[in-house]
Amino acid sequence: MTIQEREVLAKKLFEQCLDILRKKGKDYEVDGDCLQQFKLIAKLVGITLYQVWAVFWCKHALSILGAVKKHPEHPETTAEPLEGRVIDNINYDVCLMGLFEEKEKGGK
């Protein structure tokens, strides 16, 4: 793969990430806060919102790792395309950056 091909791939992937963020964001938003679910779960369970984030991120990462372990030459999953889990993990990274930014601004 050339650098240019990788850049085309990245742009396509990031567009897919944005599309999913927009679509799923409407379902997860509470009172105008798209990160509210992390905060609510943290309070309900008694852990930090970063620990909530870590659990969600790890769930997808472990699924990806499991697919690689089970099918090392052609990683795949049965419930949804592996690409979807990769996109979800990237989007969870975006959420983490949002949590960091809120904290830096003294937010919620």
N, C-alpha and C positions, 0 to 999 in steps of 0.2 A: 504494500500500500504506500502510495506517495503521500507527501505532506498535503498536497492539494486534495487528494482523495479523502484523506483523514478529515480535512477541514469541511468538505462537503458532507461527510458522514456526521460530523459534530453539529453542523448547522441543522441537518435534518432531525437529529436526536434532540437538540435543544428546542426546536419547534414543537416536537411531539411532547416534550416535557411541559412547555408552556400551555399547550392545548389541554393536557391532563390537569395541570394546575388550575386552569380556568374552569374546567368542567367540574372537577371534584371540589374545588374551592367553595363553590356555591353550597354544596352539601355539608361542608365542615364549618362554614362560617357561622358564628353566633354573635349577635349584636354588633355586626360590622367587623369582627375580629376573626381573621382566618386562622389564627393560632390558638384560639380559645379552647379547642379540644385538649391540647396539651396541658393547659392550665387547669381545666376542670378535672381531668383524669388525675393529675398530680395531687390536687386537693382531696379527691375521693379516695385515692389509694394511699396517700401519705408519703409520697416521694416527690422529688423535684421534677420540674417540667423537662429538665435535661435528661433525667432518667427515663421519663416517659418516651421522649424522643429516641433514646438509645434502644429501648425495647422494640419500638416500631421499626427502626432502621435495621436492627439485628435480625428481626424476623425475615425481612426481605433478603438481607445479606446471606443468612443461613440457607435460605431457599436456593439462592444462586450457587452457593458453595456446594450444596447437596446435589444440584443438577450437574455440576462439574465433576463431582466425585462419582456419581452413578453412571454418567455418560461422558467420560473424559475426552473422547474424540468428537462428540457432537452433543454438548450440554443442552438439555431440554427438560421441561416440566410438563405435567399433564393438565393441571387446572387452568393455566393461562400461559400465553407465550412468555418465554424467559425475558424477552425484550420489555414486557410490561413491568416486570419486577426490577429490571435495571432502571427504567424510567422512574418508578416509584422511589427507588433509593436516591436517585439524583434529586428528586423533588423533596425528599426528606432532608437532604443536605441544604436545599434552599430554605426549608422551614427552620433548620438549625441556625442558619445565618440570620433569618428573621428574628428568632428568639434572642440571638446575640445583639442584634441592632436595637431591639426594644430595650434590652437591659442597658445598653450603652447610652440610650437616650433617656433613661430613667423611667421607662414605660411600665406598663401593666405587669 
